[in-house]
């Protein structure tokens, strides 16, 4: 009986397995980005919960059109003291999706991964996170 060799992890899988960077607050606590934290509360007070991800590129493509909101990356808001996605206007979505799609599973950096979040009121958010 032959032994099955383990497949070597791709660069994308290795990067995805790395913990996301946390910001250390002045009081010593760490604030994690939305994907690592499993959710976030946006500037309007709406709570978004991580529903699934990383997504298959086909599902992400559908959500780029159908989701209520779309975000390309996150930034740390010093005033709010948390990581917040940068929501895209409807007109920005096609360009953002084309950029992200070119980077899904790419061997070069940056690498994009898509995640689906749901709000308490049923809205859906496509968040595309970039790993460097």
Residue, then its C-alpha position, 0 to 999 in steps of 0.5 A: x500500500x502506498x503512502x499518500x504525500x501531503x500537499x505543500x501549502x500554497x502561499x495564500x494558505x500560509x498567509x491566511x493562516x497567519x494571525x491578523x495584526x492587532x493594534x495595541x491600545x494605550x490601556x494595553x488591550x488589543x483590537x483585532x480586525x473584523x475577520x479575526x474578531x469574527x465581527x465588528x460594529x460600524x460607525x453607525x452602530x450596526x453590528x456585522x457578524x462574520x457569516x463565512x469565508x474565505x469565500x470561493x471566488x464565484x460566491x464573492x463575484x455574486x456578492x460583489x453585485x448582490x451584497x448590500x454593502x462592499x468593502x475593500x480592506x480595513x483601516x484602524x480608526x483612532x477616534x473610534x478605537x477600532x478597525x473599520x471597513x471602508x465601504x465602497x460606493x456603488x460606482x466603485x464596486x466594479x473596479x474594486x472587484x476587478x482588482x480583487x479578482x486578479x489577486x485571488x489565489x495569486x502567487x504574488x503579493x498582495x493577496x485578496x480574500x473575500x468574507x461575507x458578513x451579515x448585519x442584525x437587520x439582514x443586510x449582507x456585506x462583502x469584505x475583501x481583505x488584503x494580506x501583504 
